[in-house]
Amino acid sequence: MLFIRIISISFGQNSNSRFIGGRRLENRSWIHYELFYPAITEITDKGIVYKDNLYSCSAAIRQQWFIKARDRKINVTIYYDSIHDDYILVQLENGYLSIAYKIEEQRELNKKDLDSYFELINSIKKKFKQRKKPTK
């Protein structure tokens, strides 16, 4: 698991920001780069929801955030990349960040596709059993 601590990348005096490196802000005395922007988002039983996308990370699974979210509303601080939406950084209680990747909502399969899938699996199992049988 990869954890990243929130850092500041600033040059010059009076630099006291919580953002991480990208968009260049200039002042007479300092330059600051921002790459990730903070946001507060909600955790649901389906995942971490941000801008109509669902995300998940190993910390959320291990600590059962999605199960806990069924009973009560849970908010979490995230950092998002304004260019790419395939991941976000979730701030954990200890101040570290965990990478949460975008997940697709589970789509329903029709019965015909599901039946053909199970038939294929069963035929593969049968072939393996036949290979394991000793030949006489």
DAJOZI-V809775 format. One line per field, one symbol per residue. psi: psi as a letter, one per 40 degrees, with the letter a starting at -180 (. if undefined). burial: # if it has 24 or more other ideal C-beta (glycine too) atoms within 12 Angstrom, else .. Layout:
# DAJOZI-V809775
psi = ???
burial = ???
This chain:
# DAJOZI-V809775
psi = hhihihihhihaifhgieihichhhhideihhhhdhhiihiihieeahhhfeihiiidddddefddddeddihhiihihihedheeiihhhideeiihhhihihhhihiiddddddddddddddddddddddhii.
burial = .....#...#......#.###..........#.#####..####..####..#####.##....##..#....#.######.....######....######..................................
